[in-house]
C-alpha cells in the first residue's frame, strides 16, 4: 500500500514510524509532515485541513490508504473528501467527528444514550453561567465547545473559580475555539485513563489504553496543555478495565451511533475518570491522542497498516492487533513558555536517534539545510520501552537528559514526574 498520514505533529511522526514498518506498506508520505516523517518518506507541502489539495495530490501519487491524525483535519471534512475520491480512510467523517469537535454535541450524545458522564449544563452567556453556578457545590470543569488545541478546558476548585474563568472568556469575547457555547460540568473524583477503541462502522472494540499528564507542571500543577507525557499500559486499575469499558461505555456508544445513522470509522478515544462507581466519560476524541500515540505505537507489533486498513474497509481484523506486554513511558520536551506561548527554535540537531527501544518523535517542525526549525510548544516526545513501568520510566528520563544535552539548548523543559506511581 501507498500510505498517506495526514498531520504534522509527534502523533503523526509516531504513526508514520510504525506504519512504515508494516509488511503491507510500500511507501509512506505525510502532509504536511515534520522532521521525523521526512526521514522515512516524502513530506507534502499541503495543510492537513486542505481536503481539495490532499485529494489532488493523493490521486497524483497513487495513494491507496490515508490515516487522519489531527482533529482539525477531521473537523474540516478531509475524510469525507478523500472517501468521495475513492481513497480508503482511517478516521471518521466530519459528522462523526462532532463527538470531539463539539463538547456540547458530545455531552448531549452521552445523555441521549445513557453513557456514564458528569452532570453538566450548557451556557451561552455570562448571565446564563452565573445562574447555572448558583448553589453549585464542589469543583467544576469549564469546557469551551469548539476545538482549542487542548487549551479550552479549565479545572476549577469551586464555583467562584469557574465564574472568574467564564467572566474572562465572555467579557473579552475570547471563548477558546470561538463561539459562545460553554459546558460547565461537575468535577469528578478518581483517576484518569484513556482507552482507545477501533471502529469499522459496525463494531467498536478496545485495542489499547494509556494514562497521560495534561497539566504543565510537576504534581499536576499549572495550566492544562495538550499533554506533557504518558505511559502504557495503565497501572493501578482493575484487571477487567477493558471489559468494563466495553460494557458500560462502548456498547451504548455503538448503539447510539447506529441509532443516529452514523457510520463511525477510525479510533474513538475515550477519556475516562475511573471513579468509585467505575468509568465515567470526561471526553471523546475522534482520533489517536497526543502524546498517548507516542507510547502506544512502540508497543504495537505486526502489520499495523493492515489493522487500520481493515477497519477503514468495514471489516476490522482484531487478530492483527499485536500488543507487547512491555511498558512504554513518554516525556514531552517543550519550550519554557508553553502552553501560554510558543517560542520558535531554529537550527536544532536533526539526529535524535536513541538507544534500543527508545525513540524521539518530533512535533511540528521543518528541516532547513539539514537542521530542524520548530514553532515552539511541544518540540519532542521521548519514549522508552521497559520490562515494567519503572524500567521504562528510568530509560525514558535517561534518554531525555542525553537528548537535551545533545541538542545544546536550555530552552526546553519537561515534567520530572511522568509515570511515577500514583
C-alpha positions in Angstrom: 0.0 0.0 0.0 1.0 3.6 -0.7 0.0 5.3 2.6 -0.6 9.0 3.5 -0.5 10.2 7.1 -2.4 13.5 7.4 -0.9 15.8 10.0 2.5 17.1 11.2 2.9 16.6 14.9 4.5 14.0 17.2 1.4 11.8 16.9 1.8 11.7 13.1 5.6 11.0 13.4 4.8 8.0 15.7 2.1 6.7 13.3 4.3 7.2 10.3 7.2 5.4 12.1 5.0 2.3 13.0 3.1 2.2 9.7 6.3 2.3 7.7 7.4 -0.9 9.4 4.3 -2.8 8.3 4.9 -5.5 5.7 2.0 -4.1 3.7 3.5 -0.6 3.4 5.1 0.1 0.1 5.7 3.8 0.7 4.6 6.4 3.1 4.0 10.2 2.8 2.9 12.9 5.3 1.0 16.1 4.8 2.4 18.4 5.9 4.7 16.1 8.0 7.6 17.1 10.1 11.3 16.5 10.6 10.6 12.9 11.7 8.3 11.9 8.9 10.8 13.3 6.4 13.3 10.6 7.3 11.1 7.8 6.1 9.0 9.3 3.3 8.1 12.4 1.4 6.5 15.4 3.1 3.9 17.2 1.1 3.6 21.0 1.4 -0.2 20.6 1.9 -2.1 21.7 5.0 -3.8 18.9 7.0 -7.1 20.7 6.6 -6.9 21.3 2.8 -9.2 18.4 1.6 -9.2 19.5 -2.0 -5.4 19.7 -2.3 -5.0 16.4 -0.4 -7.3 14.6 -2.9 -5.5 16.0 -5.9 -2.0 15.1 -4.6 -3.2 11.7 -3.5 -4.5 10.9 -7.0 -1.2 12.1 -8.5 0.8 10.0 -6.1 -1.4 6.9 -6.3 -2.3 6.8 -2.6 -4.2 3.7 -1.5 -4.9 4.5 2.1 -5.0 7.6 4.3 -4.7 7.9 8.1 -6.1 11.0 9.6 -4.1 12.4 12.6 -5.3 15.7 13.9 -8.8 16.7 15.0 -8.6 19.7 12.8 -8.5 17.5 9.6 -11.5 15.5 10.8 -13.5 18.7 11.6 -12.6 20.1 8.2 -14.1 17.1 6.5 -10.9 15.8 5.0 -12.1 12.2 5.5 -15.3 13.0 3.5 -13.3 14.4 0.6 -10.9 11.5 0.4 -13.6 8.9 0.6 -15.6 10.7 -2.2 -12.4 10.4 -4.3 -12.4 6.6 -3.7 -9.5 6.5 -1.2 -9.7 4.3 1.8 -9.6 6.4 5.0 -8.9 5.6 8.6 -10.7 8.3 10.5 -14.3 9.5 10.9 -16.2 11.8 8.6 -17.0 15.4 9.8 -20.3 14.3 11.2 -18.9 11.6 13.4 -16.0 13.9 14.4 -18.5 16.1 16.2 -18.1 13.8 19.2 -14.9 15.7 19.7 -15.2 18.9 17.7 -18.2 20.0 19.8 -18.1 19.4 23.5 -21.8 20.2 23.6 -22.7 17.7 21.0 -20.6 15.0 22.7 -22.3 15.7 26.1 -25.8 15.6 24.6 -25.0 12.4 22.8 -23.9 10.8 26.0 -27.0 12.0 27.8 -29.3 10.7 25.0 -27.8 7.2 25.1 -27.2 6.7 28.8 -23.4 6.8 28.8 -21.9 7.5 32.2 -20.7 11.1 32.3 -20.6 14.0 34.7 -23.7 16.2 35.2 -23.4 19.4 33.3 -25.1 22.5 31.8 -24.6 24.3 28.6 -24.4 28.1 28.8 -24.2 30.8 26.1 -23.5 33.9 28.2 -22.1 35.1 31.5 -25.6 35.6 32.8 -26.6 32.0 32.0 -23.3 30.7 33.5 -23.9 32.7 36.7 -27.4 31.1 37.0 -26.0 27.6 36.3 -23.4 28.0 39.1 -25.8 29.4 41.7 -25.8 27.0 44.6 -23.1 24.9 43.0 -21.1 22.7 45.4 -17.7 21.2 44.8 -15.3 21.6 42.0 -16.3 22.4 38.4 -14.8 21.9 35.0 -15.3 24.6 32.3 -15.1 23.5 28.7 -15.3 25.6 25.6 -17.4 23.9 22.9 -15.1 24.1 20.0 -11.6 22.7 19.2 -9.0 24.6 21.2 -5.8 22.5 20.9 -6.1 21.2 24.5 -6.4 24.7 25.9 -10.2 25.0 26.1 -10.7 23.2 29.4 -10.1 24.7 32.9 -10.4 22.5 36.0 -11.8 24.7 38.8 -11.7 24.1 42.6 -15.1 25.7 43.2 -17.9 27.8 41.6 -16.1 31.1 42.3 -13.1 30.0 40.3 -15.4 28.8 37.5 -17.2 32.2 37.4 -13.9 34.0 37.2 -12.9 31.9 34.2 -16.2 32.4 32.4 -16.2 36.2 33.2 -12.8 36.4 31.5 -13.9 34.4 28.5 -17.2 36.3 27.9 -16.1 39.8 28.8 -13.2 39.6 26.4 -15.1 37.6 23.8 -12.3 35.1 23.9 -14.0 31.7 24.4 -11.3 29.3 23.2 -12.1 27.8 19.9 -14.6 30.6 19.1 -18.3 30.8 19.5 -20.2 31.4 22.8 -21.2 27.9 23.9 -19.6 26.6 27.1 -20.1 23.4 29.0 -20.0 23.6 32.8 -19.6 20.2 34.5 -19.2 18.8 37.9 -15.6 17.8 38.8 -15.4 14.0 39.1 -13.1 12.4 41.7 -10.9 9.4 40.7 -8.1 8.6 38.3 -7.9 9.4 34.6 -7.3 6.8 32.0 -7.6 6.8 28.2 -9.0 3.8 26.3 -8.7 3.6 22.5 -11.3 1.7 20.6 -11.2 0.6 17.0 -14.3 1.2 14.9 -15.3 0.0 11.4 -18.7 1.4 11.1 -20.5 -1.6 12.5 -18.4 -2.7 15.5 -16.4 -1.0 18.3 -13.7 -2.8 20.3 -11.0 -1.6 22.7 -7.4 -2.2 21.5 -5.2 -0.3 23.9 -5.1 2.1 26.9 -2.8 4.6 28.4 -2.5 7.4 31.1 -1.5 10.9 30.1 -0.5 14.0 32.0 -2.3 17.2 31.0 -1.0 19.8 33.5 2.1 21.8 32.6 3.9 21.3 35.9 5.1 18.5 38.3 2.4 17.3 40.7 -0.3 18.1 38.2 0.1 21.9 38.7 -0.2 24.7 36.3 -2.4 25.2 33.2 -3.8 22.4 31.1 -1.8 21.6 28.0 -2.1 19.3 25.0 -0.2 16.7 27.1 3.2 16.6 28.8 3.7 12.8 28.9 2.1 9.4 29.0 2.6 5.8 29.7 1.0 2.5 28.7 -0.4 0.2 29.8 -2.1 1.8 32.8 -1.2 0.6 36.4 -3.4 0.6 39.4 -6.7 -0.1 37.6 -8.9 -3.2 37.7 -7.8 -6.2 35.7 -11.1 -6.1 33.8 -10.7 -2.4 32.8 -11.3 -3.0 29.1 -14.2 -5.3 29.8 -15.9 -2.7 32.0 -15.3 0.0 29.3 -16.7 -2.3 26.6 -19.9 -2.9 28.6 -20.5 0.4 30.2 -19.2 2.8 27.6 -18.6 1.3 24.1 -21.8 -0.8 23.9 -24.1 2.2 24.4 -21.9 4.4 22.2 -22.2 1.9 19.3 -25.9 1.6 19.8 -26.2 5.4 19.8 -24.1 5.8 16.7 -26.1 3.2 14.8 -29.4 4.6 16.0 -28.4 8.0 14.7 -27.3 6.6 11.4 -23.6 7.4 12.0 -21.1 5.0 10.3 -18.1 5.8 12.5 -14.8 4.6 11.2 -11.4 5.1 12.9 -10.4 5.4 16.5 -12.6 6.5 19.3 -10.5 7.9 22.2 -12.4 7.6 25.5 -11.0 9.9 28.1 -12.3 8.4 31.3 -12.4 9.2 35.0 -12.2 5.9 37.0 -14.4 6.7 40.0 -15.6 4.6 42.9 -18.6 3.7 40.7 -16.5 2.7 37.7 -15.7 4.6 34.5 -17.3 7.9 33.5 -16.5 9.7 30.3 -14.7 13.0 30.6 -14.5 13.5 26.8 -14.4 11.7 23.5 -11.7 12.3 20.9 -12.3 11.2 17.3 -8.6 10.3 16.7 -5.5 8.9 18.4 -4.3 11.0 21.3 -1.1 13.0 21.6 1.1 12.1 23.5 -0.6 8.7 24.0 0.1 7.6 20.5 3.8 8.0 21.1 3.7 5.4 23.9 1.2 3.1 22.1 3.0 2.7 18.7 6.2 1.3 20.3 4.1 -1.4 21.9 2.4 -2.4 18.7 3.8 -5.2 16.5 2.7 -6.9 13.4 1.1 -5.2 10.4 -0.4 -2.1 11.9 -1.2 -0.7 8.4 -3.4 -3.7 7.6 -5.1 -3.5 11.1 -6.1 0.1 10.4 -7.0 -0.6 6.8 -9.2 -3.5 7.8 -11.2 -1.1 10.0 -11.3 1.5 7.2 -12.7 -1.1 4.8 -15.5 -2.1 7.2 -14.2 -5.4 8.4 -11.7 -4.9 11.1 -9.4 -7.8 11.9 -8.6 -7.7 15.6 -6.2 -10.6 15.2 -3.8 -8.0 13.7 -3.8 -6.0 17.0 -0.5 -7.4 18.4 0.4 -5.5 21.6 3.6 -6.1 23.5 3.5 -6.9 27.3 6.2 -4.3 27.8 5.6 -0.9 29.3 6.3 2.3 27.5 6.8 5.8 29.0 6.9 9.1 27.1 8.1 12.5 28.2 7.4 15.7 26.3 10.1 18.3 25.8 8.5 21.7 25.4 9.6 25.3 25.3 9.6 27.0 28.6 6.7 29.3 27.9 4.3 26.5 26.8 1.3 26.5 26.9 1.0 30.3 27.4 3.2 30.9 24.4 5.4 29.2 21.8 8.9 30.4 21.3 10.3 29.3 17.9 13.6 27.4 17.9 15.9 27.2 14.9 18.9 25.1 14.0 18.3 22.1 16.2 20.3 18.9 15.6 18.2 16.7 13.2 19.7 13.5 14.7 17.5 12.4 17.6 18.3 8.7 17.4 18.5 7.0 20.8 19.3 3.6 22.2 17.5 0.3 21.5 13.8 0.6 22.5 14.0 4.4 22.8 12.6 6.8 20.3 12.2 10.6 19.9 9.2 11.9 17.9 9.2 15.4 16.5 6.4 17.8 17.0 5.6 20.5 14.3 8.9 21.1 12.6 10.7 21.6 9.3 14.2 20.7 8.1 16.2 23.5 6.6 19.8 22.9 5.4 20.0 19.7 7.5 18.9 21.4 10.7 15.5 21.5 12.4 13.3 24.5 12.9 10.3 24.3 15.2 7.5 26.7 16.1 7.9 26.0 19.8 5.4 24.5 22.2 5.8 20.7 22.3 9.0 20.1 20.5 9.8 16.4 21.0 8.3 13.3 22.8 10.9 10.9 24.1 9.7 7.4 24.7 11.2 4.2 26.0 10.1 0.6 26.3 10.9 -1.3 29.5 10.2 -4.6 31.3 7.9 -2.8 33.6 6.8 0.8 34.1 9.7 1.7 36.5 12.2 0.4 33.9 10.5 2.3 31.1 10.5 5.5 33.1 14.1 5.2 34.0 15.1 4.6 30.4 12.9 7.4 29.2 14.4 10.0 31.5 17.9 8.8 30.8 17.2 9.4 27.1 15.6 12.8 27.8 18.8 14.0 29.6 21.0 12.6 26.9 19.0 14.2 24.1 18.6 17.6 25.9 22.4 17.8 26.3 22.9 16.8 22.7 20.5 19.5 21.4 22.5 22.0 23.3 19.6 24.3 24.2 18.4 25.4 27.6 15.1 26.5 26.1 13.5 23.1 26.5 11.8 22.0 29.7 9.9 18.9 30.8 8.0 17.4 33.8 10.1 15.2 36.0 7.2 13.1 37.4 5.8 11.3 34.3 5.0 7.6 35.0 5.6 8.0 38.8 3.3 5.6 40.6 0.3 7.4 42.0 
